[in-house]
Amino acid sequence: MAVAVLAIGAAVIARVVAGGGGEQKTPPAPNTLGQAPSPAAQPSSPGAPPARTKAQRAQTSVAVLNGTTVTGLARSVANRLEEQGFTTVAVTDASNQAQSDTKVEFTAGHREEALDAARSLRVPASQVVAASDVDSTTAGPNAEVVVVVGQNFAR
């Protein structure tokens, strides 16, 4: 009896190892890659103008105001803007240093430049607004775009 059990066990093992079992298995389909999307198909913000070149950005005068009490925060943001090609004309403290969120303000005729600066800093377009009189005065007469750095950039 033991010999019969061993023979049956050996037959089952041989059938499993050899791929038996009566089931027809189809080989898996090979992996394929789709075409890369064209640059025109890339998502973009609706109505957002294209990003400007560094040469175009150099024409934009930006003031950066520290809307927090974190020392050096405005300077670090100004450095980031300069690396992106913007021209910094002032870096100073905002009159209100209790800003929770960063905002990008624009003077008359400079909304597109403000949106570009906001994009380069990853500030939402909803935070791009017309410059207040107080911030314009603090920024100085040469600033076309005013970035008021909020606490969210201190994290």
C-alpha positions in Angstrom: 0.0 0.0 0.0 2.8 2.4 0.8 4.3 1.8 -2.6 1.0 2.7 -4.3 0.8 6.0 -2.3 4.4 6.8 -3.2 3.7 6.1 -6.9 0.6 8.2 -7.0 2.4 11.1 -5.2 5.3 10.9 -7.6 2.9 11.0 -10.6 1.1 14.0 -9.2 4.4 15.9 -8.5 5.7 15.0 -12.0 2.5 16.3 -13.6 2.5 19.6 -11.7 6.2 20.2 -12.4 5.8 19.4 -16.0 3.0 21.9 -16.3 0.1 19.4 -16.5 -3.2 19.7 -14.8 -5.4 19.8 -17.8 -5.8 23.6 -17.9 -4.9 25.5 -21.0 -2.9 28.6 -20.0 -2.3 31.4 -22.5 0.9 33.2 -22.2 0.6 36.8 -20.7 0.6 39.6 -23.2 3.9 41.5 -23.5 4.2 44.9 -21.9 3.9 47.8 -24.3 4.5 51.6 -24.0 2.1 54.1 -25.4 3.3 57.2 -27.3 4.5 60.1 -25.2 2.0 63.0 -25.2 2.8 65.9 -27.4 3.8 69.1 -25.7 0.5 70.6 -26.9 -1.4 68.0 -25.0 0.2 68.8 -21.7 -2.3 70.3 -19.2 -2.0 73.9 -18.4 -4.0 76.4 -16.4 -6.9 77.7 -18.5 -6.2 81.1 -19.8 -2.7 81.1 -18.4 -0.1 82.8 -20.6 3.0 80.8 -21.5 6.0 81.1 -19.3 8.3 83.9 -20.3 12.0 83.5 -21.2 14.7 84.7 -18.8 15.3 87.6 -21.2 11.7 88.6 -21.0 11.7 88.2 -17.3 14.7 90.5 -16.9 12.4 93.3 -18.2 10.1 92.8 -15.1 10.9 94.9 -12.0 10.0 93.0 -8.9 9.9 94.1 -5.2 9.8 91.5 -2.5 8.3 92.4 0.8 8.6 90.3 3.9 5.1 89.9 5.3 6.4 87.9 8.3 8.8 88.3 11.1 11.1 85.6 9.8 14.5 87.3 9.1 15.8 86.8 5.6 12.7 85.3 4.1 12.2 88.1 1.5 15.8 87.9 0.5 15.6 84.1 -0.1 12.4 84.6 -2.3 14.2 87.4 -4.1 17.1 85.1 -4.8 14.7 82.5 -6.2 13.2 85.1 -8.5 16.6 86.3 -9.7 17.6 82.7 -10.5 14.5 82.6 -12.7 15.5 85.7 -14.5 13.5 88.5 -12.8 15.0 91.8 -11.9 14.7 92.6 -8.2 14.4 96.3 -7.4 13.6 96.2 -3.7 13.7 93.8 -0.8 12.3 95.1 2.4 9.7 94.5 5.1 6.0 94.8 4.4 4.0 97.2 6.6 1.9 94.2 7.7 4.1 91.4 8.9 1.2 89.0 9.8 0.6 87.6 6.3 -0.3 84.0 6.4 -0.2 83.4 2.6 2.1 84.7 0.0 0.5 87.0 -2.7 1.8 88.5 -5.9 0.6 92.0 -6.7 0.8 93.8 -9.9 0.7 97.5 -10.9 -1.3 98.7 -13.9 -0.6 96.8 -17.1 1.6 94.1 -15.4 -0.8 91.3 -14.6 0.8 88.8 -17.0 4.2 89.4 -15.5 2.7 88.9 -12.0 1.1 85.6 -13.1 4.5 84.5 -14.5 6.3 85.4 -11.2 3.6 83.6 -9.3 4.0 80.5 -11.4 7.7 80.5 -10.9 7.2 80.6 -7.1 4.3 78.1 -7.2 1.9 80.7 -5.8 -1.7 80.0 -6.9 -3.2 82.4 -9.5 -6.0 83.2 -7.0 -3.3 84.9 -5.0 -2.4 87.3 -7.8 -4.1 90.6 -7.2 -3.8 94.3 -8.0 -1.2 96.1 -5.8 -2.5 97.9 -2.8 -1.5 101.5 -2.3 0.4 100.6 0.9 2.4 97.8 -0.7 3.1 99.9 -3.8 4.4 102.7 -1.7 6.6 100.3 0.4 7.9 98.6 -2.8 8.9 101.9 -4.4 8.1 103.6 -7.7 10.0 101.2 -9.9 8.2 98.0 -8.9 5.9 96.5 -11.5 5.3 93.3 -9.5 5.2 93.1 -5.7 5.6 89.8 -4.0 4.4 89.9 -0.4 5.9 86.8 1.3 3.7 85.1 3.8 4.2 82.6 6.5 3.5 79.7 4.2 7.0 80.3 2.7 8.6 80.0 6.1 7.7 76.4 6.5 
